[in-house]
Amino acid sequence: MSDPAKNARQLFDLTGRVAIVTGGAGYLGGAIAAGLAELGASVVITSRDEHKAVAAAARLPVVGAAAHHGIGYDQSKAESVSGCIAESVRIAGKVDVLVNNAHDRTAADWTSVTAEEFSRDLENVTAAFQLARSFHAHVVDRRGSGSVINVGSMYGLVGSYPDVYQGIASASPVSYHAAKGAISQLTRHLAVYWAKDGVRVNCLCPGPFPFPDADATLVERLNSRVPMGRVGEASEVKGAAAFLASDASSFVTGQQIIVDGGWTAW
């Protein structure tokens, strides 16, 4: 339970905590990892390419006695998933926050996606669950508390506009929508089962955050669908992630925090 004597700054303080950010060498994952590090957390970044993970960890700001690490992690491989928490505990001592951000998706849309490709996208949900379950066991075993932040998407909540992608790229893949929708429901289910164990589970749902080198016409079309008139910048996910990782959200579980400039409010 949060200390009622803590002020707002103290509620967001992550000093002494350890967070895993899967896919933390990527665009949004990197921003989330940086945000947690800026608040004092020690961060373990994972990537399929261990060298990228180590390099990304080395770029994170260090506050106080925090120490960052990078490890190889491939959620398409069962042995990698099963060993991730144990390896993180080995190098960092414990884990307080799990950010399930990694997602290996297909680019195929509904017209061409194969059953194998569709299933591979859904395997991301399986891996997120297995990793969260290992994290839950670790928290319970050390009689602590923890926060799981599953990274979903606005596309787990609403359909995409076909005309946004027409002539530029495949429409947002149907298997991606299905997987992100499953992540949202996984969040709600685990939250109610794990609340008694001191493990909160929430879902961070980013809206349009195209990569910096995205097609200019695509970005213009995305802008037109956002009430705020623009796409998001990576740093704009930091606040929501920090809220869910910290004591500022100590009475929040099973929720979706949507960061989309108002896209889903239309």
N, C-alpha and C positions, 0 to 999 in steps of 0.2 A: 504494500500500500504506500502511496506517496506521502511524504512528510508534509503536513499542512503548514509547517513553518518555512518551507522552501519558497524562495521567490521564483519568478519566472525564469530568470537566468539560470538558477540552480536546477530547475526542472529539466532544462535542455542540456545540462552538462553531462557529457559521456566519459568523463575522466575515469580511468580504471576499468572500462568495459572493453570487451573484444567483440568485433563484428566481422562476420564473413559476408563478403559481397561476391556472389558467383557472377561470372562474366564482368568482373569489375575493371577489366582492361578496355572495355568498350565505351561507347559514347555516353549513354545514360548511366550505365553501371559505374563508369569512371567518375561522373559527377556525384553520384550517391556516395561512393567511397570517399571522395574528397570532403564532402559535407560532414560525414561522420568523423573523419579524422580532424577536421577543423574544430570540432566540439570536444576533442580530447580522446576519442576512441583509438584503440589499436585495431588495425584493419587487416584482415586476411583476404587478399584478392585471389580469385581463381580464374583460370583461363585454360582452354584446351592446349594452348602453347605456354608452357611453364615459363619460358624466357620473357614472354609478354607480361605475364602475371608479376614476375619479379621486378621487371622494369617499371610497371605501373605502380607497384607498391613503393618503389624507391622515389617516385615523384610526389607521393602524398606528403602533405605538411605534417610535421611532428610537433605535437603539443605536450609539454612536460615529459613524462617518462614513457609515453606511448612508443610502441614498436610495431612496424608494419611488415607484412610478409606476403610473398606470392607463392602459390602452389599450382601444380597442374591438376586439372579436373575436367573430365569428359563425361557429361551426364548421359551419354549414349552407352556407357560401359558400366555394368553393374558393380564391378569391383571398385571403380573410381567413386561412384556414389556412396557405396557402403563405407569407404575409408576416409571420406572427406572430413567429417566431424572429428574423427579420431586423430587425423593428421594435424588438424587445426589446433586441437587441444594439446597435442604433443609439442607444437612449436610456440603456442601462445598461452598455454596454461589452462584456458577455459574458453567458452564461447557464451556470450550474453545475447547476441543479436544475429539472426540469420536473414540475409536479404537474398531471396530466391529470384535472381534476375536473369541468369543465363537462359538463353532460348535459341536452339538451333532449328531454324524453320526452312521450309521449302518456299520457292518463289512461284510455284505453279498455282494458277487460279482454278476455279471450279470446272472449267472446260477441259483441263488437261491433267489435273492432279491424279496420280495413281493411288491405288489403295495403300501401297507400300509407303509412298510419300506422306499421305494423310496420317497413317499410323505413326510414322516417325515424328511428325509434329506433336501428336498426342503423347509420345514418350516423354516429352518435356514435362508434362503434368505428372506423370509417374515418378520421374526423377525428383521433382519438387516435393512431392509427398514423401518419398523415401528419405530425402535429406532432412525434411522437417521432422519426420518421425525419429530419426537419429538424434537430431538436436533436442527434441523433447525428452528423449531418454537421458541425454547428458544433463539437462537442466534438473530433471527429477532426481537423478542419481546424486548430484551434488547439493540437492535441496536448495536450489536457487530459484531465480525467476528469469524469464526470457521473453524475447519478442521476435516473432516471425513476420517478415514483411515479404509477402508474395507480390511480385511485380506483374500486374495484369496489363490491361489496355482498355482504352475507350472502345476498341473493337471487340472486347469481350462483353460489351454492354449494348452496342448499337451496330447496325450494318454500315458498310461504307457506301459512298456515292460513286457509282460506276464512272460517271463523267469526269471525276477528278483524275482518274488514271488513264482515261481513253487516249490512245495514240502515244502514250509515254511509257507505260509499264503495265504489267499485269495488275488487275484489281487486287486489293488486299486479299491474300490467300484465304480461302474458306477454311482450311485446316488451322490457320493461325487464329481466326475468329473462334473456332470451336475450342481450341486449346486455351485461349485466354478466358473464354466463358467458363470453362471447367476450372480454371484457377480461382475465379471469383467464388464459385460454389464450394470448392475445396476449402477455401478460406473460412467460409461461414461454418462448414461442418466441423473442421478441426477446432475452431474457436470455442464452440460450445462444449466440446468434449474435453478440451485441455484447460479451460478456465480455472478449474479447481486445482490444477497443478501449477498455477502461476505462470503459465505460458500463454501469452497473448498472440493472436494471429490476425493480421490485417492485410489488406490488399491495396497497393499503390497502383493507380490506373493512369498512366500518362496518356495524353491526347496526341496531337500532331507535333512530333519532335523529329523532323527530317534531319538527316546528316547534313553537315555544313556544305558538302559538295553535291547536294541533291539538285535535280533538274529544276531550273528557274521557273519554268512553266508549271511544274507540279507544285512548287512552293506557292506560287501565285494562286493556283486553284485551291490549295489548302487554306490559304489566308482568307479566301472568300467565304469559307464555311465556318469560320471562327468568329463569334460575336466580338471578340477583342480585335479582330482584323489582322491577326498575325499568328504565325506558328510559335511554338515555345522554344526557349533556349535551354540548353542542358542544365544550367545552374538553377533553373526554376523548379527542378524536382528535389533540390536539396532540402528545402524547408519541410516538405511533407514527409520525406524520409526521416529527417531528424526528429520530427514530432512523433512518428510511430516507433522510432528506436528508443526514445527517451521516456523519462518519468512524466513528461508533459502529457503523454497519452496513457497514463497508468490505468484509467477507467474506460479505455477504448479497446474493444476486441470484436472481431467478426465484421468489421466495417470496410467499406471501399472509400478511399480518398482519391477523388478524381481531379487530375491536374490537366485541364484541357482547354483553358481559355473560354469555356462556356459551350464548347462543341456539342456536348450531350444535353444542353439545356434548351436547344431549339425545339 
